[in-house]
């Protein structure tokens, strides 16, 4: 058995082990590393909200503002 064959078998075994840990009914979940596992620059990237989070928060704020505006106009 050549080194390439051993390496391929080792990688295939690792993939099988990972696949065994995944519940097919639950799908995949991205595990966020802890700050201790990251370097100082990487910690900042994980702490920043995603663009989707920012857009969702902005949309929520817009909905709240629109819900409040008619009440202010009626009181005038």
C-alpha positions in Angstrom: 0.0 0.0 0.0 1.4 3.4 -1.0 1.5 6.5 1.1 -1.2 8.0 -1.2 -3.5 5.0 -0.6 -3.0 5.3 3.2 -3.7 9.0 3.1 -6.9 8.5 1.1 -8.1 5.8 3.4 -7.4 8.0 6.4 -9.3 10.9 4.9 -12.2 8.6 4.0 -12.3 7.2 7.6 -12.4 10.8 8.9 -15.3 11.6 6.6 -17.2 8.6 7.8 -16.6 9.5 11.4 -17.9 13.0 10.8 -20.9 11.7 8.8 -21.8 9.4 11.7 -22.0 12.4 14.0 -24.6 14.2 11.8 -28.2 13.6 12.4 -29.7 13.6 8.9 -33.1 14.8 10.2 -31.5 17.9 11.7 -29.3 18.9 8.9 -26.0 20.6 9.3 -25.1 23.2 12.0 -22.2 25.5 11.8 -20.4 25.5 15.1 -18.9 28.9 16.0 -15.5 28.6 17.6 -14.9 30.1 21.0 -12.7 33.2 21.2 -10.0 31.0 22.9 -9.8 29.0 19.7 -9.3 32.0 17.5 -6.5 34.5 17.0 -7.1 38.2 17.9 -8.1 39.3 14.4 -10.4 36.3 13.9 -12.3 37.1 17.2 -13.4 40.4 15.8 -14.8 38.8 12.7 -16.9 36.4 14.7 -18.3 39.1 16.9 -19.5 41.2 14.0 -23.1 40.6 13.1 -23.8 39.2 9.7 -25.3 41.3 6.9 -28.6 39.3 7.2 -28.7 40.1 11.0 -28.2 43.8 10.3 -30.9 43.9 7.6 -33.3 42.0 9.8 -32.7 44.4 12.7 -33.2 47.4 10.3 -36.4 45.9 9.0 -37.7 45.4 12.5 -36.9 49.0 13.4 -38.6 50.2 10.3 -41.8 48.2 11.2 -41.8 49.7 14.6 -41.4 53.3 13.3 -44.2 52.8 10.8 -46.5 51.3 13.5 -45.8 54.4 15.7 -46.2 57.1 13.0 -50.0 56.8 12.5 -50.5 57.2 16.3 -48.5 60.4 16.3 -50.5 61.8 13.3 -53.9 61.1 14.9 -52.9 62.9 18.1 -52.0 66.1 16.1 
